């Protein structure tokens, strides 16, 4: 499960349907994520991959 406080907010996902996806990998920087997204798209052209941003949840539970 994804840790909302993770330092890896950039995520490559494989689209299964318009409302369902599978996480492929997570990255700290957008540049690294885009580089690997392009690689995935070239290697497996028939599968749809997308890049999404999931910002960390900075709310503390001690408030």
Buried (B, 14 or more C-beta within 10 A) or exposed (E): EEEEEEEBBBBBBBEEEEEEBEEBBBBEEEEEBBEBBEEBBEEEEEEEBEBEEBEEEEEEEEE
